[in-house]
Amino acid sequence: MVHHFQWESMSKKLSTNFPYKKIKGTLNWYDANSKTGWIDSKEFKELTPSICHTQGWIFEETKTYIKTFSTYSIDPEDNSIEFGEILCIPKVWLKLR
C-alpha cells in the first residue's frame, strides 16, 4: 500500500510538469511499402502504401514534419524524460489530421 501511495504522489507531481501535448485521437499517415525478391507485374500493380495509425504525444511539430512518441519514462531523481516508440513523420505523408 505504501508503494501505491508513493507512486500516486510521484505521478501527480510529474504529470503537472509534463511539457508534451497528447495527440488528439489518432494520427493517420502513409508509409512506404516494399517487397524483396522477384514479383510479377500483377503483384507490383497491387502494391500500395501502408496506412499507419499513431497515438501518443507530440514531441515537436514544424511546417514539414511531426515528431511523436508513444512511451516515456521519467527519472524520479532528476525528472529527465526518456522516449520510446519515436517517429519523425513528414507532413506530406499525413492522411488525415
C-alpha positions as CSV (number, residue, x, y, z in Angstrom):
1,M,0.0,0.0,0.0
2,V,2.9,2.4,0.7
3,H,4.3,1.8,-2.7
4,H,0.9,2.7,-4.3
5,F,0.7,6.0,-2.4
6,Q,4.3,6.9,-3.3
7,W,3.6,6.1,-7.0
8,E,0.4,8.2,-7.0
9,S,2.1,11.2,-5.5
10,M,5.1,10.9,-7.8
11,S,2.9,10.6,-10.9
12,K,0.7,13.5,-9.9
13,K,3.8,15.7,-9.4
14,L,5.4,14.7,-12.7
15,S,2.2,14.9,-14.8
16,T,1.7,18.6,-13.8
17,N,5.1,19.3,-15.3
18,F,4.8,17.2,-18.4
19,P,5.6,19.5,-21.3
20,Y,4.2,17.4,-24.3
21,K,0.7,17.6,-25.9
22,K,-1.3,14.4,-26.3
23,I,-2.2,13.6,-29.9
24,K,-5.9,14.2,-30.2
25,G,-7.4,10.9,-31.5
26,T,-5.2,9.1,-33.9
27,L,-2.6,10.4,-36.3
28,N,-3.1,8.6,-39.6
29,W,-0.3,8.6,-42.2
30,Y,1.0,6.8,-45.2
31,D,4.3,4.8,-45.1
32,A,6.3,3.3,-47.9
33,N,5.7,-0.4,-48.6
34,S,8.3,-2.7,-50.2
35,K,9.0,-6.3,-51.1
36,T,12.2,-8.0,-51.6
37,G,12.8,-10.7,-54.2
38,W,11.1,-11.2,-57.5
39,I,7.4,-10.4,-58.1
40,D,5.3,-10.3,-61.3
41,S,3.6,-7.3,-62.7
42,K,0.2,-8.2,-61.1
43,E,1.7,-8.2,-57.6
44,F,3.6,-5.0,-58.4
45,K,0.4,-3.2,-59.5
46,E,-1.3,-4.2,-56.3
47,L,1.5,-2.8,-54.1
48,T,0.2,0.3,-52.2
49,P,1.5,2.4,-49.3
50,S,0.6,1.2,-45.8
51,I,-1.8,3.3,-43.8
52,C,-0.4,3.7,-40.2
53,H,-2.1,4.9,-37.1
54,T,-0.2,6.6,-34.2
55,Q,-1.4,7.5,-30.8
56,G,0.8,9.2,-28.1
57,W,2.3,12.6,-27.6
58,I,3.8,15.3,-29.9
59,F,7.5,15.9,-29.2
60,E,7.9,18.6,-31.8
61,E,6.0,19.9,-34.8
62,T,7.3,22.0,-37.7
63,K,5.9,23.0,-41.1
64,T,7.4,19.9,-42.7
65,Y,7.3,17.1,-40.1
66,I,5.9,16.0,-36.8
67,K,7.9,14.0,-34.1
68,T,5.9,11.7,-31.9
69,F,6.5,9.2,-29.1
70,S,4.2,6.6,-27.6
71,T,6.1,5.6,-24.5
72,Y,8.1,7.5,-22.0
73,S,9.9,7.1,-18.7
74,I,10.6,9.8,-16.1
75,D,13.6,9.5,-13.8
76,P,12.3,10.3,-10.3
77,E,15.6,11.7,-9.1
78,D,16.1,14.4,-11.8
79,N,12.8,14.4,-13.7
80,S,14.6,13.7,-17.0
81,I,12.4,12.1,-19.7
82,E,13.5,9.2,-21.9
83,F,11.4,8.4,-25.0
84,G,10.4,5.2,-26.7
85,E,8.5,4.3,-29.9
86,I,9.6,7.5,-31.6
87,L,8.7,8.6,-35.1
88,C,9.5,11.6,-37.3
89,I,6.8,11.7,-39.9
90,P,7.0,14.1,-43.0
91,K,3.7,16.1,-43.1
92,V,3.3,15.2,-46.8
93,W,2.7,11.6,-45.6
94,L,-0.2,12.5,-43.3
95,K,-3.5,11.1,-44.4
96,L,-5.9,12.8,-42.0
97,R,-5.2,15.3,-39.3
